[in-house]
Amino acid sequence: MTQAESHDHHLRADVILKDSNLSLFFAALLACVGAYFIYWGLGYTNYSHEALFVFAALCGIFMAFNIGGNDVANSFGTSVGAGTLTIKQALVVAAIFEVSGAVIAGGAVTDTIRKGIIDLAVMSIEPLQLVDIMMSALLAAGLWLLFATKMGYPVSTTHSIVGGIVGSSMALGVTLSGFSAATALVQWWEIGKIAISWVLSPVLGGLASYALFYFIKHRILIYNEVAEQRLNEVRAERKEVKEKHKTAFERLTDIQQVAYAAAMVRDSLDDPDDPEFSPDDLETEYHKDLHRVRQKQAQIHAHRALEDYVPLVAAFGSMIITAMLLFKGLENLHLQLESFHNFLIMLMVGATVWMATSVLAKSLKGQSLNDSTFMVFSWLQVFTAAGFAFSHGSNDIANAIGPFAAILDVLRTGTIGAEAAIPPVAMITFGVALVAGLWFIGKEVIQTVGHKLTKMHPASGFSAELAAAAVVMLASIAGIPVSSTHILIGAVLGVGLVNRQANWSLMKPIALAWVITVPAAAALSAILFLILMNVF
């Protein structure tokens, strides 16, 4: 083994060791938090049905773990694929913002039946039968998400849990009153909305992303490429001027060189920025040619796009993310802000970001355009990823916590309520499970979203995330049924369309996975329900 190979081997071993240490940390953290949660929960439920509670808690944690592996990984795939964040950095951002979103804005209560998909008033059921329904749904949805995650397919966690609840509820209905009564349990119009979202979500995400990235590419990226090319030409011309005059200077006699050098010194004292300066005042051809090259460089206005358009895009993006937080991420806090107040907050954030980005863009003058563009959009993408993570944690954690809260409420009170309280310790436990799932099984989905569907750059990743955030927010306000996962995948494909690099062959199995998510989770949940009903 050569010295270089030995060095590479030690580097790889060091990376593996660090990854192993981090894996051990998250495994230990999840085990400790989960154990404490089960200990706390046994007391919270007054030690009612201990074995049932322990199994239900494990099902809920398992579901949250797989949400992290699929949905959270999907959210951070663009950031990792663009090179803005490493997987470990994405883990830190997810840990802070996903858990904060879940704990701060996840809501103190949740609907016991996710999305109103089942009408339990149609049939009289026992409280423990509801527990079996929710446990089966959590376990089935978690298993389906685990399978999809291992295949690298980003699927909707909401559709997964809805399918699970439908399947177990219908299984109960069939056992109690027959097939016709079971079908009456399901709000089929809600299932129809899910089918509509299969098409609507990616189309809306794709259109928004295409429009935004098309603007960014043609107004900023292509402008910068042309400017960089022209700057390289000017640099080459300046080098030629120096070489030409160096050769000419060496041909002069000693007396001529002294006289020419003195003239060059006098020319160097002239200030081109002086209003009274004139190129005709220059004595040497060297400085005249150099001044002509500098004029060419000045006329390129290389940083114009960074100084004019990037601050506007940044301000627009910050307002969208702020709106998503105000109208969606923080809705469970019931801040009671009027729309006028929300818009004022959005304007203040937008103005602040516009000023900050303008200062940053101006400070980058003289640096490489490509590096400057990468850095600015990397900052913007981190901002959008953090906002998206907070909103995701505050909303989609309900896919795991909602059914489990129903179980917890039944075991504690012995009755079925329309809503159930969510203790903070449950939010923290499920939030930790989210982050652990991202670390342990999220890499395949990150690879799909960040690399395989299309190539990502911080500018394109920012466009996809911001477009997805805007569509999620507007659809939520308008009450349009959409899936954040499907929207983001559509947004990534929108970027691929602009760059003409979309991987449509990979999109086929992903779309198939979307279509079969509800029936697959439902079938699995029905089977699990029949088993659990006989076990507990």
Salt bridges, closest charged atoms under 4 A:
ASP14 OD2 - LYS18 NZ 3.44
ASP19 OD1 - LYS88 NZ 3.27
ASP71 OD2 - HIS392 NE2 2.99
GLU98 OE1 - HIS392 ND1 2.95
GLU190 OE2 - LYS193 NZ 3.71
GLU228 OE2 - ARG235 NH1 3.52
GLU237 OE2 - ARG292 NH1 2.76
GLU237 OE1 - LYS296 NZ 3.10
GLU283 OE2 - ARG266 NE 2.74
GLU285 OE2 - LYS288 NZ 3.93
ASP289 OD2 - LYS244 NZ 3.36
ASP289 OD2 - HIS245 NE2 2.81
ASP289 OD1 - ARG292 NH2 3.75
GLU307 OE2 - LYS365 NZ 3.64
ASP396 OD2 - HIS392 NE2 3.59
ASP409 OD1 - ARG412 NH2 3.88
